[in-house]
């Protein structure tokens, strides 16, 4: 799944509020949530997920947040 986010600072704050820890990656940041879900947030606004097979509720919550921005 690939999403587009127009307000990266708001998304980053949202993820950090969920307990995510970030680390730099090429062209962005990767957020690791306590559940094991990885969220890649790229500088140009693209958002992708890793390790999300059993975390559809959490992915859906993040997707809804992005769509509200």
N, C-alpha and C positions, 0 to 999 in steps of 0.2 A: 504494500500500500504506500502510495506517495501522495502527500498533501502539500499545499502551498499556504504559507503563513505570512501575513502582511505586518505583524507586530511581534518581532522576535523577542524584544525585551519582556513583553508581557507573557509570552509563552515560556521563556526561561524562568521567570519568577514563579509561574504556575507549577512548572515541573520541580523546581527547588522546594516549593511549598509542599509537594508530595513526597519530599525526602530524597529527591534525585541528587546524585553527585555528578558533576560535569568534568569532562577532560577534553582538551583540544584534539581535533582531528583535522585532516586536510580540508580546508574551506569551511570550517564550522566547529561545532561542539557535539560531543556525544554525552547524553544523559543516561545514567544507570539508575533505575528505580529499584527500591527494595525488593520488588517482586521478581526482579531479573529482567524486566523489560528494558530494552535499549532504545532510546529515541535519538536519532541523528538529526540535528538542526543545522542546516547549511546556511552560509552567509547570504545567499540569494533568496532564502525563504522556503526552500524545499525541506520537507520533514519526512523522514522514513523511519520504519520500525524494524527491530530485530528481536528474536526470541519471543514473538507475539502469538504463537499458535494457541496457547491456552490462556491468553490474557485479553480476550476480545472485549470484555467489559471495560478494562482500563484503557485500551486503545480507543474504544468508542467515546469514553469520557474526554480524552485528549482531543479527539476529532471534533466533538461538540464545542469544546472551548475554542479551538482554532476557528471554527465556523462563526462563532459569535464576535470575533475580532474584526 
